[in-house]
Amino acid sequence: MNRSSLNFCFCILVLLLASCNSKTKPQNNKSQTKPNIIYILADDLGYGELGAYGQTKIETPNIDALAKRGMLFTQHYSGAPVCAPARSVLLTGQHLGHTPIRGNDEWRERGEVWSYKAMLKDSTLEGQRPLPKKTVTIAKLLKKTGYKTGIIGKWGLGAPHTESIPTKMGFDYFFGYNCQRIAHTYSPVHLYENENKYHLNNDTIAPHTGLVKGEDPYDLKSYDKYNQPEYASTVLFEKLIRYVEKNKNDPFFLYWASPIPHVALQAPKKWVDYYVKKYGDEEPHYNKPDKSVNYFPTRYPRATYAAMISYLDENIGKLVYLFKR
């Protein structure tokens, strides 16, 4: 994360959802119900981009409804302005002076860590510098009290083949991106399920790939290669729903570390088309002469960014509905 100071704030949503069948063992002849906890962290989402905080151009009706029925946390700050240390603060409960990870440390001494293709060939180049093995996390503490624990989304706190992957840091289940750099694309070749690669039906289009010479930045066909078959956030949400349904009869803690709306600007066509119709035409974002492209080029950057947020909001609505059935 490296955008404006406003957007250094994460949007943090907490859902406390009591499962009618989630009960602890009797204590003093009384049965106590434990709520299911779903913690939603939206990567790089500024609070001003939500209707509940005054946004009028991007539609977030489901998040707004949660805010209306619940509470607004106006002093719930990100622990750091960039990804890895912010997540370390969140999971350890320690402030930035004490938490082990204090920056986006890409652990460069391993080799070509910024080469997407090199990481695909050698998984030891993936991921960030790890948390110490004995780090206490909220997931470890909740496990001790009888919770099942899961994370769906982006990890960024320890590379594969280290002791600092989700399943060794207190989480029973992990599905998503291990590495923040691979999360620079929503069409990766693979994600991870627990400790194993989960391959997607996508071609190898490395982040920061721009338009080639001669391609028209105003022609939608120039962007076809960036529209791969499997959109990572859709796959993530499908796994999230399965996790909830599988564990609905037990108390669980689910950390939904959504990569949306962190760039790259990539979103489902349905939502992009919706905002193009709403906003009208705009200038494309692409690699100008003598300049590199940031993440990926896109024909409709503002519409696509709004589309990402509304797509996340749509999925949050589906999750809430699941608990209402």
N, C-alpha and C positions, 0 to 999 in steps of 0.2 A: 504494500500500500504506500503510495507516495503522491497523493493528490492534495487538494487544498486542505487548509486546517479544519474547515467544517467537516470535511469527509474523512478526517482521521478518526472520527467517532464511529464506532461500530453501532449498529442497531441491535440491541439485545432484547429479546422477547423471552419471557419465561411462562410456560404453561404448566400449571399444577393440575393434573387431571386424575381424579380419584377413580380407580378401577373398582367396580362393585365386588369383584372377587379377590382383590389384593389385600390380604390380611397377614399380619405378623402372627407369630406363635402367641398363644394366650399368655398374658402377664397379669398376675394377681387376679386370675379368673376373668379378665376382661380382654376382649379382642380389639386391637387397635388397627385402624385402617391406615395404610401408608399411601400417600398420593404418588402417582406416576409423575415424573419430572421430565419435561422436554424443554431443553435450553436451546434456543435458536439464535445462532450468531450469523449475521449477514455481513459478509466480508466487504468492507469499504463503503457500506451504505451510510450516508449522512442522515441524521435525524430529520433534516429539512426536506428530505426526499419522500417523506410519508405524509399522507393526508392528515393523520392525527396531529401532526406538528405544523400544519399549514400549507403543505404542498397542494397545488391546484392543477398542475399539468400532468402529473403521473398518478395513475389510479391505483389505490391500494385499499379497496373496500374491506377486505378480510382482516388485514392488520388494524385498520381503523376500528373495526367492530370489536377486536380484542381490546384495544385501548379504551373504547367506550365502556365495555363491560368490566374492565379490570382497573389497572393502575398505570400511570405514566411515571417512569423513573427519570426524573430530570437531573439527577446528580449521579448517574450510574455510568462512569466513564471507562473508556478503554484504558488499559494499563500502560499502553505504549502506542506510538504513532505508526508502527509497522507490524507486520503479521506475526512473526515468530515470538517476539517478546510479549506482545499483547496476549497471545494464546498461553504462553508460559505463566503470565500473571494470573490469567483466568483460571487455569487448572490447578495451580499450586496455592493460590490465595496470597502469594507474596508480592510485595511491591517491587518496582523495577530495581531498587537497590539491593534486594536480596534474591530475587528469582534467578535461576541459573542461566537462562537465555536472555541476553540483553540487547540483541540486535539480529538482523537477518543475516546470520552467519552461514554462508554457503559452503564453508569447509573446502576452500579452493585447493588446498594442498593435495587433494585426492586426484586432481587431473582436470579434464575438460567438463567441469560441472555445468557450464552454461551451454554446452552443446546438446541439443535435444536428441540428435541422432546417436551421439556417443552414449547418452544415458540409456537409450533403448537397447544398445548392444551390451552395456555393462551396468547392471543395476546398482553396483557399489558406488556409482557416481550420483545416484539419486539422493534426494533428501537433504535436510539441514543438519547442523551439528546437534548431537543428542543431549537430552537431559541426563543428568547423572542417574545411575542405575537405581539408587535408593530414594529417588525423589518421591515425596508424598503428593498424590493428586486427589482431587475431589472424587474421582472414580474409585480409587482404592479405598477411601473412607466410606463411601456409600456401599461398596461391596461388603464391607465388614458388618453393615447393619442389615444385610439381607437383600440389597438391591441387585438386580441384573443391570449391566451397564453396556451401553453401545455408543458408538460414534459413527455418524454418516457425514461424509464431506471431506474437508481438508485438514490434514494433520500438521505437518510442518515443524515437528518437534523431535526429529530423529530419523535418520536414514534407515532403509532396509538393512538387515544384517547387523543392526546395533541392538542394544538392550533398551532403546528408547523408541519403541513402536507401540501403537495403542494397546495391543494385546499383552504387552509387558509393563504397561503403565496403568493398569487397573480396569481396562475395558475388556469385556467378554467378547465383543463383536466389533469389527471395524470394516467399513466399506467406503472406499473413496481414494483421494489423492494422498499418497505419502509425501510427495515433494511439491513444494510451492512453485518451483520453476515449471514443472510439467503442468501445473494448474494454470499456466498462462495460456492454455488452450482449453476450450470446452469440447474439443473433439480429439482427445488423446487416443493413443493406440492402446493404452491399458490403464486400468485403475488397480486397486488392491482389495482383495477380500481376505480379511485377517492377515496372514503372512504370505499369501500367494497372489501372483499377478492374475488379474481378471481382464482378459483381452476383449477389446471392442472392435467392431467391424468398421474401422476408420483407417484411412491412408495416413502416411507419415507426412503431415504438413507442419513443419516446425514453427513454433511461435516466432513472431517478428518477421515472417515471410511476407514480402510485399508484392504488389503488382509487377509484372514483368514489362519490359519496354515494349510499347506498342499497344498495351491493353488500355481500353478507354475507361477511365474512372467513373464515368457517368452511365456506363452500360452494366446492367445487373449481371450479365453473363460473365463479366470479368471477375466476379466474386464467387462463381460456382464452386471452385475447388475448396473454398472455406466452409461450404455447407456439407459436412460429412454425414453419413447415415445415422450415427448414434451421438446424441447430444448428452454430454456427461451428466448434467443436472437432472435430466429425465430418468436416466438409469439410477442415479442416486436416490431420487424420490421413490422409485419403484421398490428399491431395497429398503428404504425407510418404512414404507407402508407394510412390507412383509415383516419387518422387525416388530412393529407395533402389534400387528395381528398375532404374531407368534407368541409374544410375551404379554398379551393383554390381561391374562389372569394372574400375573405376578407383578409385584412392584418393580418398576424399572426406571433407570435414569438414561435418557437419550440426549446426547449432545449432537445437535444438527448444525454442523459447521459448514453452512452453505457457502460455496465459492461466489455465488451471485451476490452483488453485481460487480465484483472486481473485474476489470478488463482482462482479457480481450472482449471486444464488443461482438458478441455472438448470442443470438436468441432464436427461439422458434419462429418460423415464418408467420404463423397466425398472428402473433403479437406484434411483430415488426410491421406487417401490413396494416394492422389496426392503427398504429401510431403514425404511419406514413399518411394514412387517410386523415387522421386527426390533425397532424402538424403541417402537412403539405411538403413540398419539395425542400431539400436542403443540400448544402455542399457536402460531397463525400469526404471521408477521412482516408487518406492514402499516402504512400511514400512519394514526397515531392523530390525533384532533382537535387542531388547532393545531400539528401536527408534520409535517415532511416525511418521506417514505419514503427510506430509504437504498437506492439502486440500484433494485430492484424488490421488490414484495411477494411472499410465497410462503406457501403453506398449511403446509408442513412444513419449516421452516428447517434444523433439525439433520439431518433425513433427507436433505435436498437437498444440504447441504454434504458429508456423507459420500458421497452418490451421486457428486458431482463427483470426489472423490478416487479412489473405486473405479473410476470410468469411465476416468480417466487411467491407473490401474494396469492395467486391462484392456488398454488400447491399448499400453502398454509391454510387456505380455506378448505381444501379437500381433507387435510389432516384433522382440522377441527370437526368437520362433518363426520368423520369416521368415529369420533368419540361421542357424537350425538345420536348415532343410529341405535 
